[in-house]
Amino acid sequence: MHMRRIPRQTWTLLAVALLLVSACSTGSSTSAAGSSADTGAAGLAPYYAQKLSWRSCGVAGFQCATMKAPLDYAAPSKGDVSLAVSRKKATGGGRALGSLLVNPGGPGGSAVGYVQAYAGIGYPAKVRARYDMVAVDPRGVAHSEPIECLNGRGMDAYTQTDTTPDNARETDELVGEYKKFAEGCGSNSPKLLRHVSTVEAARDMDILRAALGDRRLTYVGASYGTFLGATYAGLFPDRVGRLVLDGAMDPSLSASRLSLDQTAGFETAFEAFAKDCVRQPDCPLGTRESAVGTNLKAFFRHLDTSPIPTGDADGRKLGEALATTGVIAAMYDESTWPQLRESLASAMRDKDGAGLLLLADSYYERDADGRYSNLMFANAAVNCLDLPAAYTTPEQVREALPSFEKASPVFGEVMAWSSLSCAYWPVRPTGEPHRIEAKGASPIVVVGTTRDPATPYRWARSLSDQLSSARLLTYEGDGHTAYGRGSGCIDDAINAYLLRGVPPVEGKRCA
C-alpha cells in the first residue's frame, strides 16, 4: 500500500488535487525545440520536432492526441512509448498565456482523467480563459501503455491481505502477496517496467512542451506531482515558467524516512479528525478525544479475527486491512469526515461494512464490477524504481516497528509493513535520494498544508529550502493540498501568480 497519491474521490467530490501553473511565453515547436542542447542529442530531435494530431475525445470540449517518446532515453533507437495527451483550448478573454499542464499526483493518477473530470472545467474561469488546459498520462499510467500486474480477483486478494501480521504464518502470507504482485508486474510489463521513473516522465514533459509550442513549461503538480515538477525543474531550469507545487514531496529523503514521515502525517490528520469527531453527536468512537484512537484500534483488532458483512456482490467482507484503508482514504480531506463517521457507526454498531468498503474501493479505484484501474500498479512501479526499498526483510520491518508506532499508534503498524512491498520488485531501482536546487529557474511556488496527512508540511519547507528560486506558501489547515479547497487567501495568491506572474511574498501564510 503506497500513500503518495490523491484518491480519485478528490477529483469530483473534493477537488483538492492540483495547483495550476502557467506558461510564460509561447513559440513555434521548432523554436521551442531549438532552445535546448538536449533536443538534438543522440536521436532525440525527431521527438522534439513531432506535431501532435488532435482529434475528438468523445468528451465535450476536449481534444486528444498521442505523443511519442523514447522508451529508453539512453538508447532512443530501441523503440517508442506512446503517451496519451488531452487538452481543452482557452475559452478566450485577455492575452493568451499558452498551455497549462496539470498532474494530480500518484504516482499513477491519470492526468488525462483529471483534466477532463475537473481541471479543464472546474478551475477558475479566468484561468481557463487564458490557458489551454493540458494533461499527459505519464508512461505506464492509465492511457499511456499502462502497467498491469494482477487481475481483479488477484487484487481483491491483495487488498484484503492482513498488513499487521501477528505470527510467522501471517507474515509469510503478506510476503507471498507482495511477491505475487511484483511477479505479475514483471511478467505483464517486462520492458516498460524498467522505464517508468520520474526522471523519464519529466523528460517526456519537456518533449510535450516543445510539441505544444511553448518556450517554457507551465505546470501545476499536486502530491507526487510536485516531485515530478521539481524533477523537471532540476533537469531543465532554463525552461521553467510558472510552476506551482502543491502538497510538496521532499526528494532528499530515503524511502524509509518518507514512510515514517508520512505515518506521522496521517496521525496528525487523525488527531484533527478525533478532535472534530467528539464534538459531533454521531461520533461512534467515544466522547473523549484521547480515547478515539484507542477505540478505533480495538475495532481494527476485532475485524482482524471477525470480519463483518458488506453486502458486496463478490462476497468480500470488511476485515482489518480494508477497514484501515477506508479510514486512511478519508484522511485526505476533512469534507469526508462526516462520511467516515457514518461508515464507522454502521460498521461498529450495525455490523455493516459497506460504507468503509466503499471508501477503500475509492482509494484503490475499484469499480462495482470488480475491475481496478492501473493506479496501484503504476504507483508501485514508479515508487520502486525511483528509490531503493525502505526495507528488504520482515526482520527489518520488525526492528522499525517501534518508531512507526510511536509516530502513529493508529496507523504505524500498517504503514511499516506496507513499506516492505518494494523488497521483492523484479527491477532494480534507478534513482536515489537527492536534493534539487534548479539554479537559474524562474520563481517556483511551493505550497504546504500544516496538517496534510499524505505530504507532511515539513516536506514543503524542505523542498522550498532546496529550490533556489522557491517561494513557500503555507495553508494552516487540514487535508491534502491547498488550492481550490476553500481558502480565498491561497486561491488569490496562486491566481495572481498564474495570471500575472506575481509570486506570493516569501513566508506568506493563509488560514
C-alpha positions in Angstrom: 0.0 0.0 0.0 1.5 3.3 -1.1 0.1 6.5 0.1 1.8 9.1 -2.1 -1.2 9.9 -4.2 -4.6 11.6 -4.4 -7.7 9.4 -4.3 -10.0 9.7 -7.3 -12.8 10.8 -5.0 -11.0 14.1 -4.6 -11.4 14.9 -8.3 -15.1 15.5 -8.3 -16.1 15.4 -4.6 -13.3 17.4 -3.1 -11.3 19.0 -6.0 -8.2 19.0 -3.8 -5.8 17.6 -6.1 -3.9 20.1 -8.2 -2.4 23.5 -8.5 -2.2 25.2 -11.8 0.9 26.6 -13.3 1.1 29.0 -16.2 3.5 29.2 -19.0 5.2 32.5 -19.7 5.5 32.6 -23.4 4.8 30.6 -26.5 6.5 30.0 -29.8 6.7 27.5 -32.6 7.6 23.9 -32.0 10.8 24.5 -33.9 12.0 27.4 -31.9 11.0 25.8 -28.7 12.9 22.7 -29.5 15.9 24.7 -30.7 16.3 26.3 -27.3 17.9 23.1 -25.8 21.1 21.2 -26.4 19.3 18.1 -25.2 16.8 18.1 -28.1 19.3 17.2 -30.7 21.3 14.7 -28.6 21.5 11.1 -29.6 18.4 10.8 -31.7 16.0 13.0 -29.7 15.5 15.6 -32.3 12.6 13.8 -34.1 10.7 13.5 -30.8 11.0 17.2 -30.2 10.0 18.1 -33.7 6.9 16.0 -33.8 3.5 17.6 -34.4 0.5 16.5 -32.4 -2.5 15.4 -34.3 -5.5 16.5 -32.3 -8.8 14.6 -32.5 -12.1 14.5 -30.7 -12.0 12.7 -27.3 -15.7 11.9 -27.0 -15.7 14.4 -24.1 -17.3 17.7 -24.8 -14.8 20.5 -25.3 -11.7 18.3 -25.2 -9.3 17.1 -27.8 -6.9 14.2 -27.6 -3.6 13.2 -29.2 -0.9 10.6 -28.9 2.7 11.7 -28.3 5.8 9.6 -28.9 8.7 9.4 -26.5 11.7 7.1 -26.5 11.3 4.1 -24.3 14.9 4.4 -23.2 16.5 7.9 -23.3 19.9 6.4 -23.3 19.1 4.4 -26.5 16.3 6.1 -28.4 16.6 3.7 -31.3 15.3 0.8 -29.1 11.7 1.9 -29.6 9.0 4.3 -28.5 6.4 4.6 -25.8 3.0 6.2 -26.7 1.7 8.8 -24.3 -2.0 10.0 -24.2 -2.4 13.8 -24.2 -5.6 15.8 -23.8 -6.4 19.5 -23.9 -9.2 22.0 -23.7 -8.5 25.2 -25.6 -8.5 28.5 -23.7 -12.0 29.9 -23.7 -10.7 33.4 -24.6 -10.7 36.8 -23.0 -7.4 38.5 -22.3 -3.9 37.7 -23.7 -3.4 34.0 -24.3 -0.8 32.6 -21.9 0.0 29.3 -23.6 -0.5 25.8 -22.2 -1.1 24.8 -18.6 0.0 21.3 -17.8 -1.6 19.6 -14.8 -0.8 16.4 -12.9 -3.0 15.2 -10.0 -0.3 13.1 -8.2 0.1 9.4 -7.5 2.3 8.2 -8.9 -0.3 6.6 -11.0 -3.1 9.1 -11.1 -4.5 9.7 -14.6 -3.8 13.3 -15.6 -6.0 13.0 -18.6 -8.8 11.8 -16.4 -8.2 14.7 -14.1 -8.2 17.4 -16.7 -11.3 16.1 -18.3 -13.2 15.5 -15.0 -12.1 18.5 -13.1 -9.3 20.8 -14.0 -10.5 21.6 -17.5 -14.0 22.5 -16.3 -13.6 23.4 -12.7 -10.6 25.6 -12.4 -11.3 29.4 -12.1 -12.9 30.7 -15.3 -10.3 33.5 -15.6 -7.5 30.9 -15.6 -9.2 28.7 -18.2 -9.9 31.7 -20.3 -6.2 32.4 -20.9 -4.7 28.9 -20.8 -5.1 25.8 -22.8 -5.6 23.2 -20.1 -3.4 20.2 -20.9 -2.6 16.8 -19.4 -0.5 13.8 -20.3 -0.8 10.5 -18.6 2.8 9.6 -17.6 4.3 6.5 -19.1 2.8 3.3 -17.6 -0.2 5.2 -16.3 -3.9 4.9 -17.4 -4.0 5.6 -21.2 -0.2 5.6 -21.7 0.7 2.0 -22.1 -0.5 1.1 -18.6 1.5 -1.2 -16.3 -0.6 -4.3 -15.5 0.1 -6.6 -12.6 -2.9 -8.5 -11.3 -6.5 -9.2 -12.4 -9.5 -8.1 -10.4 -9.6 -11.3 -8.4 -5.9 -11.1 -7.6 -6.2 -7.5 -6.5 -9.2 -8.4 -4.3 -6.9 -11.0 -2.5 -4.1 -8.5 -2.4 -6.1 -5.7 -0.8 -7.6 -8.0 1.8 -4.3 -9.4 3.0 -3.5 -8.8 6.6 -1.0 -6.0 6.8 -0.5 -6.3 10.6 0.8 -9.9 10.7 0.7 -11.5 14.2 2.8 -14.6 13.6 5.1 -16.3 11.1 2.2 -17.7 9.0 0.6 -14.3 8.5 4.0 -12.8 7.7 4.6 -15.4 5.1 1.1 -14.7 3.6 1.9 -11.0 3.4 5.3 -11.6 1.8 3.7 -14.0 -0.6 1.2 -11.4 -1.8 3.9 -8.8 -2.2 5.9 -11.3 -4.3 2.8 -12.3 -6.4 2.1 -8.6 -7.1 5.7 -7.9 -8.1 5.9 -11.0 -10.3 2.7 -10.1 -12.0 4.1 -6.6 -12.9 7.3 -8.2 -14.1 5.7 -10.8 -16.4 3.0 -8.4 -17.8 5.1 -5.3 -18.4 8.8 -6.5 -18.6 10.2 -3.8 -20.9 8.3 -0.8 -19.7 8.8 -1.6 -16.0 12.4 -0.5 -16.4 11.5 2.8 -17.8 8.8 4.4 -15.7 11.0 6.6 -13.5 10.1 10.1 -12.5 13.2 11.4 -14.4 11.9 9.8 -17.6 8.4 11.2 -17.1 9.9 14.6 -16.6 11.8 14.3 -19.8 8.6 13.3 -21.5 7.0 16.6 -20.3 9.8 18.5 -22.0 9.0 16.8 -25.3 5.4 17.8 -24.8 6.3 21.3 -24.0 8.1 21.6 -27.4 5.2 19.8 -29.2 2.8 22.3 -27.7 5.0 25.2 -29.0 5.8 26.6 -25.5 9.2 28.0 -24.8 8.8 27.3 -21.1 6.8 24.7 -19.2 3.7 25.9 -17.4 2.8 23.2 -14.8 0.8 22.5 -11.7 1.6 19.4 -9.7 0.0 18.1 -6.6 1.3 15.5 -4.1 3.7 13.2 -6.1 3.1 15.7 -9.0 5.3 18.1 -7.0 8.2 15.6 -7.2 7.6 15.3 -11.0 7.6 19.1 -11.3 10.7 19.6 -9.1 12.5 16.9 -11.1 11.6 18.8 -14.3 13.0 22.0 -12.8 16.2 20.3 -11.8 16.7 18.9 -15.3 15.6 22.0 -17.3 15.8 25.0 -15.1 16.0 27.4 -18.1 12.7 26.1 -19.3 10.7 26.7 -16.1 7.8 29.0 -16.5 5.3 29.4 -13.6 5.4 26.2 -11.5 3.1 25.5 -8.6 4.0 22.5 -6.4 1.1 21.8 -4.0 1.4 19.3 -1.3 5.1 19.0 -1.7 7.3 16.0 -1.5 10.9 16.1 -0.3 13.3 14.4 -2.9 16.2 14.3 -0.5 14.6 11.6 1.8 15.0 7.9 1.7 12.0 5.6 1.2 12.1 4.6 4.9 12.2 8.3 6.0 9.3 9.2 3.6 7.2 6.3 5.1 7.9 7.3 8.6 7.2 11.0 8.0 4.0 10.1 6.2 2.9 7.9 9.1 3.3 10.9 11.4 1.3 13.0 8.8 -1.6 10.6 8.9 -1.5 10.6 12.7 -1.7 14.4 12.7 -4.7 14.3 10.4 -6.3 11.6 12.5 -5.9 13.7 15.6 -7.6 16.6 13.9 -10.4 14.2 12.9 -10.7 12.9 16.5 -10.9 16.4 17.9 -13.8 17.1 15.5 -15.5 13.8 15.9 -16.0 14.1 19.7 -17.8 17.4 19.1 -20.3 15.7 16.8 -23.4 14.0 18.2 -22.9 11.0 15.9 -19.2 10.2 16.7 -19.0 6.4 17.1 -15.6 6.4 18.7 -16.5 8.0 22.0 -16.8 11.4 23.6 -13.2 11.8 24.8 -10.6 12.9 22.3 -7.9 10.8 24.0 -10.0 7.6 23.6 -10.8 7.9 19.9 -7.6 6.3 18.6 -7.7 3.5 21.2 -11.3 2.7 20.3 -10.5 2.6 16.6 -7.5 0.3 17.2 -9.7 -2.0 19.2 -12.2 -2.1 16.4 -9.5 -2.9 13.9 -8.3 -5.8 16.1 -11.8 -7.1 16.3 -12.0 -7.1 12.5 -8.7 -8.9 12.3 -10.3 -12.0 13.7 -14.0 -11.4 12.9 -14.6 -9.6 9.5 -18.2 -8.2 9.1 -20.5 -8.4 6.1 -20.6 -5.7 3.4 -23.3 -6.8 1.0 -20.6 -6.9 -1.7 -21.7 -8.8 -4.8 -18.3 -10.6 -4.8 -18.7 -11.7 -1.2 -15.9 -9.5 0.3 -16.1 -8.9 4.0 -14.7 -6.0 5.9 -11.5 -7.1 7.6 -8.8 -5.0 9.3 -6.9 -4.3 6.0 -9.8 -2.9 4.1 -11.2 -1.0 7.1 -7.8 0.7 7.7 -7.6 1.6 4.0 -11.1 3.1 4.2 -10.2 5.3 7.2 -6.9 6.4 5.6 -8.8 7.4 2.4 -11.0 9.7 4.5 -8.0 11.4 6.0 -7.2 13.1 2.7 -9.9 15.7 3.1 -11.9 16.9 6.1 -15.1 17.1 4.0 -15.1 13.3 4.0 -15.2 13.1 7.8 -19.0 13.0 8.1 -19.0 10.1 5.7 -16.3 8.4 7.7 -18.3 8.8 11.0 -21.4 7.4 9.3 -19.4 4.5 7.9 -17.7 3.7 11.2 -21.1 3.9 13.0 -22.6 1.4 10.6 -19.7 -1.0 10.9 -19.3 -0.8 14.7 -22.9 -0.7 15.8 -24.8 -2.5 13.0 -22.0 -4.8 11.7 -22.5 -3.3 8.2 -19.1 -2.7 6.5 -20.5 -1.3 3.2 -19.5 2.3 3.9 -15.9 1.6 4.8 -15.6 -0.8 1.9 -16.8 2.0 -0.4 -14.1 4.3 0.9 -11.4 1.6 0.5 -12.6 0.9 -3.1 -12.4 4.6 -3.9 -8.8 4.6 -2.7 -7.9 1.5 -4.8 -10.0 2.7 -7.8 -12.1 -0.5 -7.9 -15.4 -0.3 -9.7 -18.7 -2.1 -8.9 -17.8 -4.8 -11.4 -14.6 -5.7 -9.6 -12.3 -4.0 -12.1 -9.4 -2.0 -10.8 -7.7 0.9 -12.6 -3.9 0.6 -13.0 -3.3 3.2 -10.4 -1.8 0.9 -7.8 0.3 -0.9 -10.4 1.8 2.3 -11.7 2.2 3.6 -8.2 4.3 0.6 -7.2 6.3 0.6 -10.5 7.3 4.3 -10.1 8.0 4.2 -6.4 10.1 1.0 -6.6 12.1 2.4 -9.5 12.7 5.9 -8.0 14.1 4.8 -4.6 15.8 1.7 -3.1 13.3 -0.3 -1.0 12.7 1.1 2.5 13.1 -2.4 4.0 14.2 -5.7 2.4 13.2 -8.3 5.0 10.4 -8.8 7.6 13.1 -8.7 10.3 14.0 -5.1 9.3 10.3 -4.1 9.5 10.0 -5.6 13.0 13.1 -3.6 14.1 11.5 -0.4 12.7 8.0 -1.0 14.2 8.6 0.9 17.5 9.4 4.1 15.6 6.4 3.7 13.3 4.1 3.0 16.2 5.5 6.0 18.1 4.8 8.1 15.0 1.2 6.8 14.8 -0.4 4.5 17.4 -3.3 4.1 14.9 -1.6 3.6 11.6 2.1 2.9 12.4 2.0 -0.9 12.1 0.2 -0.9 8.8 2.5 1.8 7.4 5.6 -0.1 8.5 4.6 -3.4 6.9 3.4 -1.6 3.7 7.0 -0.2 3.4 8.2 -3.8 2.6 6.4 -4.0 -0.7 9.3 -2.9 -2.9 11.7 -5.5 -1.4 10.6 -8.1 -4.0 10.4 -5.9 -7.0 11.8 -7.5 -10.2 13.6 -4.4 -11.4 16.5 -2.7 -9.7 15.9 1.0 -8.7 17.5 3.6 -10.8 17.0 6.6 -8.5 18.2 7.6 -5.1 17.5 10.4 -2.6 18.9 13.7 -3.8 18.5 17.5 -3.4 17.0 19.5 -6.2 18.2 23.1 -6.5 17.2 24.1 -10.1 19.6 27.0 -10.1 18.6 29.7 -12.6 14.9 28.7 -12.7 12.2 31.4 -12.5 10.3 31.7 -9.2 8.6 28.4 -8.2 5.7 28.4 -5.8 5.8 25.6 -3.2 2.6 25.1 -1.2 2.4 23.2 2.1 -0.6 22.5 4.4 0.2 22.3 8.1 -1.9 19.2 8.8 -1.6 17.5 5.4 -1.7 13.7 6.0 0.0 12.4 2.9 2.7 15.1 2.3 3.6 16.5 5.7 4.3 20.2 5.9 7.9 19.7 6.8 8.4 18.3 3.2 7.2 21.6 1.7 9.6 23.5 3.9 12.4 21.3 2.9 11.7 21.5 -0.8 11.4 25.3 -0.7 14.8 25.4 1.0 16.3 23.2 -1.7 14.9 25.0 -4.8 17.0 28.1 -5.3 14.0 30.2 -6.6 11.2 28.8 -4.4 8.5 30.8 -2.6 6.8 28.9 0.2 3.1 29.5 0.6 1.6 28.0 3.7 -2.0 26.9 4.4 -2.8 26.5 8.1 -5.4 23.8 7.9 -6.4 20.2 7.3 -6.4 18.0 4.3 -4.2 17.1 1.3 -3.1 20.1 -0.8 -4.5 23.6 -0.6 -5.5 25.2 -3.9 -9.2 25.2 -4.7 -10.2 24.0 -1.3 -11.9 27.0 0.2 -9.2 29.4 1.2 -9.6 32.6 -0.7 -6.2 33.7 0.5 -4.5 30.7 -1.1 -6.5 30.9 -4.3 -5.9 34.6 -4.7 -2.2 34.2 -4.2 -2.0 31.4 -6.8 -4.3 33.0 -9.3 -2.1 36.2 -9.2 0.9 34.1 -9.9 -0.7 32.1 -12.7 -2.3 35.1 -14.4 0.2 37.9 -13.7 3.4 36.1 -12.9 3.5 37.6 -9.4 4.6 35.0 -6.9 3.4 35.3 -3.2 5.7 37.1 -0.8 8.1 34.8 0.9 6.7 33.3 4.1 3.0 34.1 3.2 0.6 32.1 5.4 -3.1 31.6 4.9 -5.9 30.1 7.1 
